[in-house]
Amino acid sequence: MILELLKKLDDVMYYPILIIVMAIAGLYFTIRTRFVQIRHLKDAFKLVMEKPKDKSQVSSFQALMVSTASRVGTGNIVGVSTAICLGGAGSLFWMWVMCIIGASSAFIESTLAQIYKQKDKDGSSYGGPAYYIEQALKAPWLSVVFCICLIMTYAVGFNLLCSYNLQSTFVTYSFYNAKITPYIVGAIITLLVGFCVMGGGKKIINFTEVLVPIMGVCYVLVSVIVIIFNFKNVPVMFVSIMKNAFDFKSILGGVSGSCLIYGIKRGLYSNEAGVGSAPNASASANVSHPVKQGLVQTVSVYIDTMLLCTATGLMCLSSGVVASEDVSGMPYVQKAIETVFGQFGPIFITVAMILFAITTLLGNLYYVENAVIYLNGKKRPSELFFKIFRLICVAIIFLGSIVSMDVAWAVADITMGCMTLINLPCCVALFNVANSALKDYEKQLKENKDPEFKGANIGLSEKDICFWK
């Protein structure tokens, strides 16, 4: 009964509520900013490598890697596979659409996080949706609700799902025992993450900065090799994607289980554009203008969906392996990679999943700690509290390895949906602030300046902001 209730709530939340909110917000941001996520894409890639003036502060690249660590995860493999198997090949097309539209939402939320960020005692910065909701909208109660939803999403929903996805990787091996293996896998990943998180936020940043790029590049290269070896299937693959994506008769006949909804659900879970998570990392970056980090975060969305999700989708669809509910999730990916790499394929995917899972779980906990600090009156709790809190989060990771797939996905979808339904309307309400910052940035670019920001430039007083005085 609980599972059925979760499924119904999940279905209603995404159709019609979230699909309408996300589409309207994303299109509104895209049109009003004149496709900023495309116009300034070249500039965004340049900004990724820009160094802060104070080398001890968090760089754009480091903030990007933290947000990408959370975005890039098991959802790029298992989520895409599940969407194709249950929704159809057209799910991949709708992921692409949501990526391009969603990148504008990522730009707005991260720019706002920078504008309304707070200054720490050591000169570093922090912030996120909770801060711009409180400062700009004067709604501290809504900030509290958002932080609670964030904790439920990243400490519970996403950690449950990530852990489940990892243990499902081992189903293909002969040694897998449904009664024992999930507990063993859960215990190992729990210990690994527990060891890492005891180092705190800075250690998380340093760890993800090194691991995320290496992990992503290796996975994409293997996917490209599989596609090349199955090149004869590529034309049919693209026909299948487009035909299924625009089969509106089928979509309207069963909307909640269609490629449209699965593409939106899994695309949102994977790239998190508009959810309100990445701004927590964006606010920590030391940049001369808020728009710089807003643009950098659009890169993270493209890396996640257009590169990694697409790599998984095209690898699976070009392999010739038939997508069905029976192979939904990890089995579909493993069978696809086996067509080229044989028995080595599943081993590579297992290693990739372990790396994806660790970086995702660490990135998740970075966000959770920011929310806890806000709920504690914007003061960092004692180290003892954080150690106990991290142990609880780690225990939830173990629980995820033994829950069912339906429960894991439903809880993650619902908690993420709650965050999005708070964050996106707030971003729409504050759009003019972010858009004014964008115009200020573009004006300085035309004057051949390296854009620098002051709140007064867009009509913000010292009472409105903390950092950019």
N, C-alpha and C positions, 0 to 999 in steps of 0.2 A: 504493500500500500504506500509506503514511504517513497519507494522507487518510482511508482506511477505518478505520485504527486510531484516529485522532482521533475519528471519528464514533461508533465503538463505545464508546470511553471516555466520550464526551460523553453518550451514551444511558444507559449504566449508572449514571453519576454522578447524573443527574437522576431516573432511574427505575430502581430504587426508592429509592436512598439519600437524595438531597437532598429529594425530595418528602416523605419521612417525617420527616427531621430538621427541616425548615422548618415543617411542619405541627404537629408535636408541640411544638416550641419556641415558635412563635407563639401557639398555643392555650393553652399553659401560662402564658406571660406575660400573655396577655389575660385569662384567667380569674382568675389569682392577683392581678392588679392591678385587678380589677373593671373591665375595659375602660377603662384609663387614657387610651388614645389617643382615646376618644370623650368620656368624662366631663370631661376637662380641655381639650377642643379650644378652647373659647372663651378660656380662660386662656392657652393656647399662642399664639394669635394676638396677644393683648395683649403677651405677653413678647417677641415678635419685635422690637418697637420699643423695648424697655427699654434705656436707655443705661448703660454702665458708669460707676462712680464716677470712675475714672481714664480720662479721655477719650483718653489715648494708647494704651490697651489695646484689644484686639479685642472688639467688641461682639457680642451674640447675633446681630444682623442680619448682620454681616460673616461670622461663622462659618457662618451659615445659607446665605449666598450662595456661599461656597466649596464647601460640600457640595452645594448645589443646582447649582452650575456643573458639577460632575462628574456628578451624577445627570441633570440636564437636558442632553440632547445628541442626537446622531444616532439613538440608540436610541428616542427618543420619536417619531421619524418612521419611519425605516427598520425598526426593531425591531418596532413595532406592525404596520406593513404586512406584514412577513414572517410574523408570527404569524397574521394573518388569512388571508393567501393560502395558507399551508401547513397551518395547523391548523384554520382555520374561524373564523366570526364569534364563536363561543363563547369564543375565546381572550380576548376583551376582558372578558368576565364574570369569568373566572378571574384576570385581572390585577387586577380590582377586589377580589376576595376576598383575593388575596395582599397587596394594598395595605393593607387594613384589619387583617389579621392581622399583616402585617409591620411596621406602624407601632408595634406594641407592642415588637417586637424592636429597632427603631430607638431607642425610648425607653430600653430597658434598656442597650443598648451605649453610648449617648451619656451616660447618667447615670453609668455605671461609669467612663467616660473622664474625666469631670469629678471624680469622687471620688478617683481615683488619678493625677490629673495631676501634673506636675512644675513646679517654679518656676524660671524662668530668672533670670539675673543682673539683668536690667532690670525684674524684677517680673512679666513676662508669663508665660504658662503654655503647656505643650505636653504631649502624651500620646497615648493611643490604646490599642487592644487589647494591643499588645506590653507596655505598662506595667502594665495590670491583670492580665495573665496572669502576669507576673513577680512583681509585688508581692503579689497576693492568692493566687495558686495556687502560688507558689514554683516556677515552671517556666520558667526563663530559656531553656532549650533550645527550648521550644515557641514562645516569643516570637521567637526567631531564625528558626525555620521559618516562622512567620506573616509576618514581615517579608520573607523571601525570596519567599513566595507573593504578597505585596502588590506587590513590585517587578515580579514576573513578570506580574501582572495589569494593573497600571496603566502600567508602562513598556513592556510588550510587548503583551499580549493586547488591552487596550482601545485602545491607541494604533494598533495594526494595524487593528482593526475600524473605529475612528472615521475613519481616513484612507481606508479602502476605501469606507465609506459615503459620504463626501464626493465622491470621484471618480466614484462610480456615479450621482451627481446629474446629471452632464453627459452621460450616455448618450443622453438624449432630444434633445439638440441636434444639428443637421445637421453641425456641425464636428467632432463626436466621432470620433476615430480610435483604435480599441482598441490600436494599437501605439505611439501617440504621446501622446494626451491624458492617460492616467493618470500618465505621467512628468511632464508639465507641471504638472498639478494637484498632484501630490505635491511637486514642487519649490517651488511657490508657498506651499502651506500649511506646509511645512517651514521656509521662510524667515520667514514671519509668526510662527509659534510660537517659532522660535529667537530672534527679535528680542525677543519679549515675555519669555521665561523668563530672559534674561540680567539682568533687573531683580530677580530673586529673589522670595522669598515675599511680602513686603509689597506689591510691585507687582502680584502675582497677585491678592491680596485686593482692592486698590483697583480693579483692572480689572474683576473679576467683580461687584463690588458695584454698579457702574453698568450693565454690559451685560446681566446675566442678567434683571433685571425687565423692561427694555425689550423684549428679545428675546421673552420669554415672553408678554407682553401682546399684542404685535403678532401673534404666531402664533395665539393663541387667538381673537382678533378675526376674523382671516381665516377660521379654521375655522368659527366661528359663522355668518359670512355664507354660507359654502357650505352649511351645514346648513339655514339659513333658506330659501335659494333652492331647495333640494331637499326642502322640508318634506313634500311628498306621499309621499316614500319613508320617512319616519321611523317610522310604525307598523310597516311591514313589516320595517324594520331591527331594531327591538327584538324582534320575534317571531323573527327569524332568530338573533339573539344568544342568546336564552333557549332556543330549540329546539336549537341546536347545542351549547350549554353542557351541557345535560342529556341529550344523546343518548349514554347510557352504553354502549349496544350498540356504537356506532361507536368510542367511546373505548377500550373494553376490547378491541376487535378490532385496534387498532393504537395502543397506549398511547404509544409514543415519538414518534409523529407526530400525536398528538391535540391538540385545542384545549386540553385540560387541561395537558399538558406544555408546549406552546408558550406558553400564558398564564403559566405559572410561570417558564419560562426567560426570556422577554422582559420579564416584569414585574420579576423579580429583577435582570436586567441594567440595566433602566431606573432603578428606585428604590433598588437596592442595600441594602435594609433587611436588616440582620443579616449583611451581608457583612464588616463591620469597617472600612469605609473612612471613613464620615462621622465616627466618633468621633475621628479624627485632627484634624478641623477643630473638632469640638465642644470638645475639650480646650483649645483656644486662647481660647475665649470667657471674658470676665471677667464672671462672674455671682455673685450672693450665695448661691446654693444650686444644687447639681448638678442637681436635678430640673428647674430652670428650663430649662436647655439640653437636657435630655432631652425635655421637652415641645416645645421649639422645633424639634427635629429631626423630630418627627412631622409638623410642618407641611411640611417639605421633601418627605417621602414623599407626602403628599397633593397637593402642588403638582405633583410629577412625574407621578404615575399618574392621580389623579382629575381633574386639570385638563388636563395636556399630552398624556398618552397617550390619554385619553378624547377629547380634541379631534381627534387624528389618526384614531382609530378611527371615531368617529361621522361625521366628514367623509367618510372613504372609503366607509363602508357606506351613507351616505345619498345618495351621488352617483349611484348606479345603475350604476357601473362594476363589471363582474363580476370578483371576486377569483379569481385562478388562479396557478398556479406560474409562468406566462409573464410575469406583471406583478409578481411578488414583489419586494418592496423598494421602491426609489424610483419606478419607473414607475407603480405603483398610486396612489401619493399624487399624482404629477404629473397623471395622467389625471383623478383626482377633482377636483382644484382647477381644472383646465381647463374643467370643466362650467359654471363660473360666471365665472371670470376670463380665460378664453381663453388666449392666448399669454403673458399677463402672469403667469399662475399658476405655471408652471415657473420663471420668473425669480425670483418671490418665494420659492419653495421653495429655490432655489439660494442666495439671499442668506441665508435663515434657516439653511440647512444649514452655510454657512460660519461664521456666528456661533455656532451650536450647537457646531460642531466645535472652534473656537478655545477657547471657554470650557471645553469638556469636556477638551481636551488640557492646558490650563493647570491645571485642577482636579486632573487625574490626577497631574501632576508635583508639585503641592503635597504630595500624599499620599506620593509616592515619596521626596521629600526627607526627610520625617519618618522613614520607614523606614531610610533610609541613615544618618541621625543616630543612630538606635538601634543599628544594627549597628556603628557606629564608637565604641562604648562610651558612647553618649549624649552625645557631643561633636560639635559641628559640624565637618566636615572643612574643609580650606582652601578658599578661594574658587577656586583653580586646579583643585582636584579637582572641585568642583561644576560648573565651566564645562565640563570634559571630559565629566563624567557627563551633563550636559544635552545636549551635542552628540550623544552616543551615543543618548539618548532621542529626539532630533529626527531622527536618521538612521533609527530604527525607524519613525517616522511616515512617512517617505518610502517605506520598504519596504512599508508597508500599502497604499499606493495601487496597487501592482502585483501583490498576491497575489490568489488567487481568493476568492470569497465564502464558500465552504464552509470553507476554511482559517481565514479571519478569524473567523468565528462560532465554530468549534470551539475554537480557541485561547482566545478570550475566555471562552467558557462554562466550559471546563475549569479555567483559572486562577482564575476567580471562584469556581467551585465549591469549589476547595481552600481558599480563604480562609474561605468560609462554613462548611465542615465543621470548621474549627478554632475560629472565633469563636463560633458559636452554642452548641456544647456548653459552652464556657467561660462564656458568659453565663448558661446554665442553672445551672452550678455556683456562680456568684456572684449568683444572683437575689436571695437573702435580703438581701444588702448593699444592692442597688438598691431593693428593696421597703421596707427599713427607712428609707432616705432619703426615699422617697415618703411614708411614714406621718409622718415628721418634718415634711415640707413641708406636708402637709395639716393636721397638728395646729396648726402656726403660722398657717396661713390661717384656721382656725376661731377663733383668738385675735385675728384682725384685725391680724396682724403682717405685715410684708414679710419673708418667710422668709429666715433667715440660717443658714448651716450650719457646724457644728463636728463633727469626726470623733467626738469623745467622745459626742455626742448619740445615735449609733447603735452605740456600743461599739467604735469604732476608736481605737487608740492612736497615739502619734506614730511608732511603729515601722512601723505599717501604711500610713500616708499621709504625703505630703510637703507638700501645699499647705494643707489645712484643719485646721491645728493650733489 
